[in-house]
Amino acid sequence: MKLQNTMLFSIATFFLFIAASFAQVKTDYDHNANFGQYKTYSWEKVQTKDPLMVDRIKDAVNAALTAKGWTQVDSGGDVSVMAIEITQNQQTLNTFYDGFGGGRRWGGFGGFGDATTTTETYQVGSLVVDLFDAKTKNLIWRGSASDTLSNNADKNTKNLDKGVQKMFGHFPPEAKK
């Protein structure tokens, strides 16, 4: 019975770890925008509760845009960049069974035994990056990434970098034919 309990706990922990270890990334863009005309960008604003995250966010986005051939300018870029970081508490329910029961019962064999359900609270960080055409002020691209936060700042920075790289993986969007 103890082996079954240990296996159930291990399997549940594995799936919780797998679900929490991958950033959720979404992107969308103005299908009428000509991304070929944009070569430079300027930062407008980074909004976050943690002032230490401002430079980390800028560094991650700058690295992604530079890798795509765009150049940052202090002001007057073709595109204006804005970013917002949001942290929210999330909860998950974990149910562990202390055995599968045994013996003959009405309706069949066994049962699930006793179960214990606990609530786990964890933090999820989300980053939204918006790119605006500087002349028209129209939103031309939006990317977002969400991931479970750690108590380790270095790990969170690595996850931020990975999320932003994934966000800009297919950037700039190709024109529809």
Solvent accessible surface area in square Angstrom, and as a share of the most:
residue,aa,sasa,rsa
1,M,126,0.56
2,K,161,0.68
3,L,126,0.63
4,Q,77,0.34
5,N,37,0.19
6,T,80,0.47
7,M,103,0.46
8,L,53,0.26
9,F,110,0.46
10,S,58,0.38
11,I,87,0.44
12,A,44,0.34
13,T,63,0.36
14,F,112,0.47
15,F,128,0.53
16,L,62,0.31
17,F,130,0.54
18,I,61,0.31
19,A,79,0.62
20,A,34,0.26
21,S,49,0.32
22,F,134,0.56
23,A,21,0.16
24,Q,130,0.58
25,V,37,0.21
26,K,147,0.62
27,T,72,0.42
28,D,91,0.47
29,Y,53,0.20
30,D,50,0.26
31,H,104,0.47
32,N,144,0.74
33,A,21,0.17
34,N,91,0.47
35,F,15,0.06
36,G,53,0.51
37,Q,100,0.44
38,Y,9,0.03
39,K,119,0.50
40,T,35,0.20
41,Y,1,0.00
42,S,6,0.04
43,W,32,0.11
44,E,108,0.48
45,K,102,0.43
46,V,21,0.12
47,Q,90,0.40
48,T,28,0.16
49,K,183,0.78
50,D,58,0.30
51,P,109,0.68
52,L,122,0.61
53,M,27,0.12
54,V,42,0.24
55,D,96,0.50
56,R,72,0.26
57,I,0,0.00
58,K,60,0.25
59,D,91,0.47
60,A,5,0.04
61,V,0,0.00
62,N,31,0.16
63,A,54,0.42
64,A,2,0.02
65,L,0,0.00
66,T,85,0.50
67,A,81,0.63
68,K,75,0.32
69,G,56,0.54
70,W,12,0.04
71,T,78,0.45
72,Q,80,0.35
73,V,49,0.28
74,D,143,0.74
75,S,92,0.59
76,G,77,0.74
77,G,5,0.05
78,D,51,0.27
79,V,0,0.00
80,S,15,0.10
81,V,0,0.00
82,M,71,0.32
83,A,5,0.04
84,I,58,0.29
85,E,30,0.13
86,I,70,0.35
87,T,41,0.24
88,Q,103,0.46
89,N,102,0.52
90,Q,69,0.31
91,Q,122,0.54
92,T,33,0.19
93,L,125,0.62
94,N,30,0.15
95,T,56,0.32
96,F,60,0.25
97,Y,83,0.32
98,D,76,0.40
99,G,5,0.05
100,F,70,0.29
101,G,29,0.28
102,G,45,0.43
103,G,53,0.51
104,R,173,0.63
105,R,120,0.44
106,W,252,0.88
107,G,79,0.75
108,G,25,0.24
109,F,161,0.67
110,G,23,0.22
111,G,30,0.29
112,F,131,0.54
113,G,47,0.46
114,D,101,0.52
115,A,56,0.43
116,T,85,0.49
117,T,77,0.45
118,T,68,0.39
119,T,76,0.44
120,E,68,0.30
121,T,75,0.44
122,Y,65,0.25
123,Q,85,0.38
124,V,25,0.15
125,G,10,0.10
126,S,27,0.17
127,L,8,0.04
128,V,29,0.17
129,V,0,0.00
130,D,17,0.09
131,L,0,0.00
132,F,48,0.20
133,D,15,0.08
134,A,24,0.19
135,K,185,0.78
136,T,80,0.46
137,K,145,0.62
138,N,86,0.44
139,L,68,0.34
140,I,5,0.03
141,W,7,0.02
142,R,108,0.39
143,G,0,0.00
144,S,28,0.18
145,A,10,0.08
146,S,28,0.18
147,D,24,0.12
148,T,37,0.22
149,L,57,0.29
150,S,35,0.23
151,N,167,0.85
152,N,79,0.41
153,A,56,0.43
154,D,104,0.54
155,K,107,0.45
156,N,30,0.16
157,T,36,0.21
158,K,131,0.56
159,N,36,0.19
160,L,23,0.12
161,D,59,0.31
162,K,138,0.59
163,G,4,0.03
164,V,1,0.00
165,Q,89,0.40
166,K,120,0.51
167,M,4,0.02
168,F,2,0.01
169,G,41,0.39
170,H,178,0.80
171,F,7,0.03
172,P,52,0.33
173,P,19,0.12
174,E,152,0.68
175,A,87,0.68
176,K,138,0.58
177,K,243,1.03
